[in-house]
């Protein structure tokens, strides 16, 4: 992957000027997300949370009104709109670059109308037949994630011959379907969908081979934050996974490694650690690619 990631288009100039992996802070306006369920459910709490993520260094804020926690049921579209739109409007008014986390074309459309600049669709266009044409018409950046079904069924859809190649092929199919609906490939970001229709052990080869997803020619987003596979990795001798709130240091480690591997963006709940991590990775990568590397005078203790 390139020394610093190529940005999708169109994005605000202040983001395209950034020469490192971006950090997307998560604002879940839901009562039941696995990582922070209910904490920011009231609009004012969600807006205040978004502001605190910006202060911690988020480049983008991802506002979502429907939980994708394994087993979660669907939220009526009216409820999703009521949750998401006031939060998008307020954060856009603050000057934030806002992404809307939705699988529904109607929510994407109204959020973009309210100022969102990215549509983040965990279904990669599969959940709503109107999504592709809507994204083509809106012309915004679109994150297409690897997905095999809604939260109520995804745990039963984890069969792979070779998880990396199978996910790559299915993402190539999404990209072709989007192009067929008139979406400019320049708009599209691809995401391997960590934790979605994946067994815990499937997530590590996907992280280790982000270059295979990137070989489809589009920027890559990584969403590892606080996910269950990190909880299992960090389990003590009793085998009990550490809870989501104790997975932030591991998340920042993934952010550093994903950035070093050329990821365009990391999507995280706790921003400060990953904001540091992507800067470390950029300095590391830049030092590795500079003709002479850092000189002695640059080194301080
Ligand atoms: N993960 C979640 C939600 N949205 N979007 C993208 N693009 N990639 C992800 O991995 C992703 C996502 C689940 O996490 P949450 O419920 O804590 O937000």
Boltz pocket constraint, residues with backbone or C-beta under 6 A from the ligand:
constraints:
  - pocket:
      binder: B
      contacts: [[A, 26], [A, 28], [A, 33], [A, 34], [A, 35], [A, 36], [A, 67], [A, 68], [A, 69], [A, 101], [A, 120], [A, 121], [A, 122], [A, 143], [A, 145], [A, 191], [A, 193], [A, 194], [A, 221], [A, 222], [A, 223], [A, 224], [A, 225], [A, 267]]
      max_distance: 6.0
